Amino acid sequence: MNNLIVVTISNHSMSTLGQSEVNSVEAGLASSTFPLDAATWEFKQHATYDRPLRVHIPGGNAPLRIRGRLLTPDALVDLPEQEFLLWRTKSEIVIENVCENGWPRLRVHMSRGEAGRGAARFMIEASESTVDGGLLDTRVGYAFGKARDIYLTLAGEEPIRFRTESPLEDKTFLPRAKAFRKLKYLEDTFRIRFVIPENIVAPDLGDLDIVFRGVTEGIFSTRYSGVSFSITGSTVNLAKPPFTGPGPFRRVVLKTGEPLNLYGRNLDVGRVLLTIETAQLADPGVIEHLQQRPDEPTNVRFVVLDHQVSYSFQRYLNPRVKELATKQLRRFKQKLMREEPKELAKLVAEPLINDVSSDEAVQIVFGWLQFNRFPDRLCPQEPEMDKAAKKWRVPIGVFYPSGKGAIVADVILDRKTGAMLSHPSTTQLRHKAEALARTIFHG
């Protein structure tokens, strides 16, 4: 019903290196890919300008090289003075900076349209696939996205004022900005430099979110609709939930002393425990295989009925370690706020997982009804969003094949976490449904 995608937690993330066990989860992450390499990723923005350049640009293949600076006063992001290359084509003048120190490539295409009206296209392109480069890319992207006026000053020229016409054309800005700030925090914490892949995809973001929250929070819950594990029947109790029905499931996904691999670097984060309170076998038929071949690893998938999975990074539950982590994150945010607007700096603490969609809200309430063994005639209805309170209200209705029915109760969900904020007791809901049924058929 929603666009949940698979996040693999294997030798590239949360499982033991060198072993064949593969743990996977389905998470509410955007099923998007955003490229990090300079050849394919770019921001675009259109603008107008009032007067042409006065500097002389010679013909031929050799561009003019000149010092200059782009300013975006609205955005409170300082771009350094740089060298720019200027050249002419048949229809426009192109201005491009000479990339230094990880700053992105900035290119301006200037042309003259009808009635001499100046039209410009700004393009911002990553210059290197590093975390530091990603921080600078997103700072410049933020600056151009916020700017209403962009000023270009070249040596010997009066500033040219560009008026922007549209927001930057890039839907991946927020996840990029969040991801690079989390990666920078982990680089500083573990004193490493990540090997950034050419593209970051949703599974990579899921792994990053888990690791960042683990080392900064210690224990936390996130949203998964299902998890899969390689299990041997001899290591679990097949006579207890979740093998006999919905119930709790716990598993150590990383043991003490085993490295966690993230973006090409091994991190020592200690023992990690995963807990699900409402696990249910996706295929009960797997029980027979586990019984008949108790020493053979078998892939077992569990449905997470309430979409709530808890991770416990046990080293970071130690009060002293947790206090140090809290101070370190605070210092990191303060450092960011000295270098960039607070709107950007605060993104480091925002999860990469999407808010709960209306479809997922229905799934969560349906799972709660299923976990509590309510009959099928009780089912969730179309959710309503309370935008001010950031909550979903999901009505539960009782309906019969005849078409008769009505709303019995409401469940309130947190829009960001999917956690249930309020719901009727199971006894109360059963009594209300029975009373309504008597009214419908005998009233």
C-alpha positions as CSV (number, residue, x, y, z in Angstrom):
1,M,0.0,0.0,0.0
2,N,3.0,2.3,0.4
3,N,6.4,2.6,-1.3
4,L,8.5,0.8,1.4
5,I,11.8,-0.4,0.0
6,V,14.2,-3.0,1.1
7,V,17.2,-1.9,3.2
8,T,19.8,-4.6,3.3
9,I,21.8,-5.0,6.5
10,S,24.5,-7.5,5.5
11,N,28.3,-7.6,5.5
12,H,28.0,-4.0,4.3
13,S,26.3,-2.9,7.4
14,M,25.0,-4.5,10.6
15,S,25.9,-8.2,10.3
16,T,29.1,-9.9,11.3
17,L,31.8,-9.5,8.7
18,G,32.9,-12.7,7.1
19,Q,29.7,-14.7,7.9
20,S,27.0,-15.6,5.4
21,E,24.1,-14.4,7.5
22,V,22.0,-11.7,5.8
23,N,19.6,-9.5,7.8
24,S,17.3,-7.3,5.8
25,V,14.6,-4.9,6.7
26,E,11.9,-2.9,4.9
27,A,12.0,0.8,5.9
28,G,10.0,3.9,5.2
29,L,12.8,5.5,3.2
30,A,12.3,7.4,0.0
31,S,12.9,5.0,-2.9
32,S,15.2,7.5,-4.6
33,T,18.9,7.5,-5.6
34,F,20.9,10.7,-5.5
35,P,24.2,10.8,-7.3
36,L,27.3,12.2,-5.7
37,D,29.7,12.3,-8.6
38,A,30.3,15.6,-10.3
39,A,29.4,14.3,-13.8
40,T,25.8,13.7,-13.0
41,W,24.6,15.7,-10.1
42,E,23.7,19.4,-10.4
43,F,21.4,22.1,-9.1
44,K,19.8,24.4,-11.7
45,Q,18.2,27.8,-11.3
46,H,17.0,30.5,-13.7
47,A,17.4,34.2,-13.2
48,T,17.3,37.6,-15.0
49,Y,19.8,40.4,-15.1
50,D,19.6,44.1,-16.1
51,R,22.9,44.9,-17.8
52,P,25.5,43.0,-19.8
53,L,29.1,42.4,-18.7
54,R,31.5,45.3,-19.5
55,V,34.7,43.3,-19.2
56,H,36.3,42.5,-22.5
57,I,36.1,38.8,-23.3
58,P,38.5,37.9,-26.2
59,G,37.6,35.6,-29.0
60,G,39.2,32.3,-29.7
61,N,39.5,29.2,-27.6
62,A,41.4,30.7,-24.7
63,P,39.0,31.9,-21.9
64,L,39.5,35.0,-19.9
65,R,40.7,34.2,-16.4
66,I,39.7,36.7,-13.7
67,R,39.1,37.0,-9.9
68,G,35.6,37.3,-8.7
69,R,32.9,36.4,-6.2
70,L,29.3,35.3,-6.1
71,L,27.3,36.7,-3.2
72,T,23.9,35.5,-1.9
73,P,23.0,38.0,0.9
74,D,19.6,36.4,1.6
75,A,21.0,33.1,2.5
76,L,23.8,34.0,5.0
77,V,26.3,31.6,3.3
78,D,29.7,33.1,2.5
79,L,31.2,32.0,-0.8
80,P,34.9,32.7,-1.1
81,E,36.6,34.9,-3.7
82,Q,37.7,32.6,-6.5
83,E,39.1,32.6,-10.0
84,F,36.6,32.5,-12.9
85,L,36.9,31.5,-16.5
86,L,34.8,33.5,-19.0
87,W,34.2,32.6,-22.7
88,R,31.8,33.3,-25.5
89,T,29.7,30.9,-27.5
90,K,27.5,31.8,-30.5
91,S,24.5,32.8,-28.2
92,E,25.8,33.3,-24.7
93,I,28.6,34.1,-22.3
94,V,29.6,31.4,-19.9
95,I,31.2,32.0,-16.6
96,E,32.7,29.2,-14.5
97,N,34.7,29.1,-11.3
98,V,38.0,27.3,-11.0
99,C,37.2,24.7,-8.3
100,E,39.4,24.8,-5.2
101,N,39.3,23.3,-1.7
102,G,36.2,21.2,-2.3
103,W,34.0,24.0,-3.4
104,P,31.5,23.0,-6.1
105,R,31.6,24.0,-9.7
106,L,29.5,27.2,-10.3
107,R,28.5,28.0,-13.9
108,V,26.5,30.9,-15.2
109,H,25.1,31.0,-18.7
110,M,24.2,34.6,-19.7
111,S,22.2,35.4,-22.9
112,R,20.0,38.2,-24.2
113,G,16.4,37.5,-25.0
114,E,13.5,39.6,-26.4
115,A,13.8,43.4,-26.0
116,G,17.3,42.9,-24.7
117,R,16.1,41.1,-21.6
118,G,19.0,39.3,-19.9
119,A,18.4,35.7,-19.1
120,A,20.7,33.5,-17.0
121,R,21.0,29.9,-15.9
122,F,22.9,29.0,-12.8
123,M,24.3,25.5,-12.4
124,I,25.9,24.1,-9.3
125,E,27.8,20.8,-9.6
126,A,29.7,18.7,-7.1
127,S,33.4,18.9,-7.6
128,E,34.5,15.9,-5.5
129,S,32.9,12.9,-3.9
130,T,34.0,13.4,-0.3
131,V,32.0,14.3,2.9
132,D,33.6,17.7,3.1
133,G,32.8,18.3,-0.6
134,G,29.2,17.3,0.1
135,L,28.9,19.8,3.0
136,L,30.1,22.6,0.7
137,D,27.8,21.4,-2.1
138,T,24.7,21.6,0.1
139,R,25.7,24.9,1.6
140,V,26.0,26.5,-1.8
141,G,22.8,24.7,-2.9
142,Y,21.0,26.1,0.2
143,A,22.4,29.6,-0.6
144,F,21.1,29.6,-4.2
145,G,17.8,28.0,-3.2
146,K,17.1,30.8,-0.6
147,A,18.5,33.7,-2.7
148,R,16.2,36.2,-4.3
149,D,19.2,38.2,-5.5
150,I,22.6,36.9,-6.5
151,Y,25.4,39.3,-7.1
152,L,28.4,38.5,-9.3
153,T,31.4,40.8,-8.8
154,L,34.4,40.4,-11.2
155,A,37.7,42.3,-10.9
156,G,37.2,45.8,-12.5
157,E,33.4,45.3,-12.9
158,E,30.5,46.8,-11.0
159,P,28.4,44.0,-9.4
160,I,25.8,42.4,-11.7
161,R,22.5,41.7,-9.9
162,F,20.6,38.6,-10.9
163,R,17.0,38.2,-9.8
164,T,16.0,34.5,-9.4
165,E,12.8,33.3,-11.1
166,S,12.3,29.8,-9.6
167,P,13.6,27.6,-6.8
168,L,16.4,25.3,-7.4
169,E,15.4,22.2,-9.4
170,D,16.6,19.5,-7.0
171,K,14.3,17.2,-4.9
172,T,17.2,15.4,-3.2
173,F,18.6,18.4,-1.4
174,L,17.2,17.6,2.1
175,P,18.3,13.9,2.2
176,R,21.7,15.0,0.8
177,A,22.1,17.7,3.4
178,K,21.1,15.4,6.2
179,A,23.3,12.5,5.0
180,F,26.5,14.6,4.7
181,R,26.1,16.1,8.1
182,K,25.6,12.7,9.7
183,L,28.6,11.3,7.8
184,K,30.7,14.3,8.9
185,Y,29.8,13.7,12.6
186,L,30.8,10.0,12.3
187,E,34.0,10.9,10.5
188,D,34.9,13.3,13.4
189,T,33.8,10.8,16.0
190,F,35.7,7.8,14.7
191,R,38.6,9.8,13.1
192,I,38.1,8.3,9.7
193,R,37.3,9.4,6.2
194,F,34.6,7.5,4.4
195,V,34.9,6.2,0.9
196,I,31.7,7.8,-0.6
197,P,30.1,5.7,-3.3
198,E,29.2,7.2,-6.7
199,N,25.6,7.1,-5.8
200,I,23.8,7.0,-2.4
201,V,20.7,4.9,-2.5
202,A,17.9,4.4,0.0
203,P,19.5,1.2,1.6
204,D,22.7,3.2,2.3
205,L,20.7,6.0,3.9
206,G,19.0,3.4,6.1
207,D,22.3,2.0,7.3
208,L,23.6,5.5,7.9
209,D,20.5,6.5,9.9
210,I,20.8,3.4,12.1
211,V,24.5,3.9,12.9
212,F,24.1,7.6,13.6
213,R,21.2,7.2,15.9
214,G,22.8,4.3,17.6
215,V,26.0,6.2,18.6
216,T,24.1,9.4,19.5
217,E,21.0,8.0,21.2
218,G,22.0,4.5,22.4
219,I,18.5,3.1,22.0
220,F,15.9,4.1,19.6
221,S,12.9,2.9,17.5
222,T,12.5,3.2,13.8
223,R,9.9,2.0,11.3
224,Y,10.1,-1.3,9.4
225,S,7.2,-3.3,8.0
226,G,9.2,-6.5,7.9
227,V,12.6,-8.0,8.7
228,S,14.3,-11.1,7.4
229,F,17.0,-13.2,9.2
230,S,19.0,-16.3,8.4
231,I,18.0,-18.6,11.3
232,T,18.9,-22.2,12.3
233,G,16.1,-24.0,14.0
234,S,18.4,-25.4,16.8
235,T,19.1,-21.8,18.0
236,V,15.5,-20.7,18.6
237,N,12.5,-21.9,20.6
238,L,10.0,-22.9,18.0
239,A,7.4,-23.5,20.7
240,K,7.1,-19.8,21.6
241,P,6.1,-16.6,19.8
242,P,6.7,-15.4,17.2
243,F,6.9,-19.0,15.8
244,T,3.6,-20.0,17.3
245,G,1.8,-16.6,16.8
246,P,2.5,-12.9,17.0
247,G,4.9,-11.9,19.7
248,P,8.3,-10.5,20.6
249,F,11.5,-11.3,18.8
250,R,15.1,-10.3,19.8
251,R,18.3,-10.8,18.0
252,V,21.9,-9.7,18.4
253,V,22.9,-8.2,15.0
254,L,26.4,-7.3,16.0
255,K,28.5,-8.9,18.7
256,T,31.1,-7.2,20.9
257,G,34.4,-6.9,19.0
258,E,32.9,-7.4,15.6
259,P,33.4,-4.4,13.2
260,L,30.5,-2.6,11.5
261,N,31.3,-1.7,7.9
262,L,29.9,1.6,6.7
263,Y,30.9,3.2,3.4
264,G,34.2,1.3,3.2
265,R,35.3,1.8,6.8
266,N,35.1,-0.4,9.8
267,L,33.5,1.1,13.0
268,D,33.7,-0.3,16.5
269,V,30.3,0.3,18.0
270,G,30.1,-2.7,20.3
271,R,27.1,-5.0,20.7
272,V,23.9,-4.2,18.9
273,L,20.5,-5.7,19.8
274,L,17.4,-5.6,17.6
275,T,14.0,-6.0,19.3
276,I,10.5,-6.4,17.8
277,E,7.4,-6.6,20.1
278,T,4.9,-7.5,17.4
279,A,6.7,-10.0,15.1
280,Q,4.6,-12.4,13.0
281,L,5.9,-15.1,10.6
282,A,5.3,-14.1,7.0
283,D,5.2,-17.7,6.0
284,P,4.2,-20.2,8.8
285,G,5.2,-23.0,6.5
286,V,8.9,-22.3,7.3
287,I,8.4,-23.9,10.7
288,E,8.4,-27.4,9.2
289,H,11.7,-26.7,7.4
290,L,13.3,-25.4,10.7
291,Q,12.1,-28.5,12.5
292,Q,13.2,-31.0,9.9
293,R,16.6,-29.3,9.3
294,P,17.5,-27.7,12.6
295,D,21.1,-27.1,11.8
296,E,20.6,-25.6,8.3
297,P,20.4,-21.8,8.0
298,T,17.0,-20.8,6.7
299,N,15.8,-17.3,5.6
300,V,12.9,-16.4,7.8
301,R,10.8,-13.3,7.2
302,F,8.8,-11.6,9.9
303,V,6.1,-9.0,9.5
304,V,6.3,-6.2,12.0
305,L,2.7,-5.5,12.8
306,D,3.2,-2.1,14.4
307,H,6.1,-1.1,12.2
308,Q,8.2,-0.4,15.3
309,V,11.7,-1.9,15.6
310,S,14.1,-1.0,18.4
311,Y,17.9,-0.9,18.1
312,S,20.0,-0.9,21.2
313,F,23.7,0.0,20.8
314,Q,24.6,-1.2,24.2
315,R,27.9,0.5,24.6
316,Y,26.2,3.9,24.2
317,L,23.7,3.1,27.0
318,N,26.5,3.5,29.5
319,P,25.7,6.8,31.3
320,R,29.3,8.1,31.0
321,V,29.5,7.2,27.3
322,K,26.0,8.6,26.6
323,E,26.9,11.9,28.4
324,L,30.1,12.2,26.3
325,A,28.1,11.5,23.1
326,T,25.5,14.1,24.0
327,K,28.3,16.7,24.5
328,Q,30.0,15.8,21.3
329,L,26.9,16.1,19.3
330,R,26.2,19.5,20.8
331,R,29.7,20.7,20.0
332,F,29.4,19.4,16.5
333,K,26.1,21.3,16.0
334,Q,27.7,24.5,17.4
335,K,30.6,24.1,15.0
336,L,28.2,23.7,12.1
337,M,26.3,26.8,13.1
338,R,29.5,28.8,13.0
339,E,30.0,27.8,9.4
340,E,26.4,27.7,8.0
341,P,22.8,28.8,8.8
342,K,21.1,27.1,11.7
343,E,18.5,25.7,9.3
344,L,21.2,23.6,7.7
345,A,23.0,22.7,10.9
346,K,19.9,21.3,12.6
347,L,19.5,18.8,9.8
348,V,22.2,16.6,11.4
349,A,19.7,15.4,14.1
350,E,16.7,14.9,11.7
351,P,16.1,11.2,10.7
352,L,16.4,10.2,7.1
353,I,13.3,8.1,7.3
354,N,10.2,9.6,5.7
355,D,7.1,10.7,7.7
356,V,4.3,8.2,7.9
357,S,2.2,8.2,4.8
358,S,-1.6,7.7,4.9
359,D,-1.2,4.2,3.5
360,E,1.3,3.3,6.2
361,A,-0.9,4.7,8.9
362,V,-3.6,2.3,7.7
363,Q,-1.1,-0.6,7.8
364,I,0.0,0.2,11.3
365,V,-3.6,0.2,12.7
366,F,-4.5,-2.9,10.7
367,G,-1.4,-4.6,12.3
368,W,-2.6,-3.5,15.8
369,L,-6.0,-5.1,15.1
370,Q,-4.4,-8.2,13.8
371,F,-2.0,-8.5,16.8
372,N,-5.0,-8.3,19.2
373,R,-6.9,-10.9,17.2
374,F,-9.9,-8.7,16.2
375,P,-12.2,-10.1,13.5
376,D,-11.9,-8.9,9.9
377,R,-15.1,-6.9,10.1
378,L,-13.2,-4.4,12.2
379,C,-10.9,-2.4,9.9
380,P,-9.1,0.9,9.6
381,Q,-10.7,3.6,7.4
382,E,-9.2,6.6,5.5
383,P,-6.8,8.5,7.8
384,E,-7.1,12.3,8.5
385,M,-4.1,14.4,9.1
386,D,-3.9,17.0,11.9
387,K,-1.1,19.1,10.4
388,A,-0.8,21.4,13.4
389,A,-0.4,18.5,15.8
390,K,1.6,16.4,13.3
391,K,-0.7,13.4,13.9
392,W,-2.8,10.9,12.0
393,R,-6.3,10.1,13.1
394,V,-7.3,6.7,11.8
395,P,-10.9,5.7,12.3
396,I,-11.7,2.1,13.0
397,G,-15.0,0.9,11.6
398,V,-17.1,-2.2,11.9
399,F,-18.7,-3.3,8.6
400,Y,-20.7,-6.4,7.5
401,P,-21.2,-8.0,4.0
402,S,-24.6,-6.4,3.8
403,G,-22.9,-3.0,3.7
404,K,-24.1,-1.9,7.1
405,G,-21.6,-0.5,9.5
406,A,-20.2,2.5,11.3
407,I,-17.1,4.0,12.9
408,V,-16.4,2.6,16.4
409,A,-13.2,4.4,17.6
410,D,-10.2,6.4,16.6
411,V,-6.5,5.6,16.8
412,I,-4.0,8.5,16.9
413,L,-0.5,8.0,15.4
414,D,2.6,10.2,15.5
415,R,3.2,11.3,11.9
416,K,7.0,11.0,12.2
417,T,7.5,7.9,14.2
418,G,4.3,5.9,13.6
419,A,4.0,5.2,17.3
420,M,0.4,5.0,18.7
421,L,-0.3,8.0,20.8
422,S,-3.8,6.9,21.8
423,H,-6.1,4.0,21.1
424,P,-9.1,2.3,22.8
425,S,-8.4,-0.6,25.0
426,T,-9.1,-4.0,23.4
427,T,-11.9,-4.6,25.9
428,Q,-13.5,-1.2,25.2
429,L,-13.3,-1.7,21.4
430,R,-14.8,-5.2,21.5
431,H,-17.7,-3.9,23.7
432,K,-18.4,-0.9,21.4
433,A,-18.3,-3.2,18.3
434,E,-20.7,-5.7,19.8
435,A,-23.1,-2.9,20.9
436,L,-23.0,-1.4,17.4
437,A,-23.6,-4.8,15.9
438,R,-26.8,-5.2,18.0
439,T,-27.9,-1.8,17.0
440,I,-27.4,-2.4,13.3
441,F,-29.1,-5.8,13.2
442,H,-31.7,-5.4,16.0
443,G,-32.1,-1.7,16.5
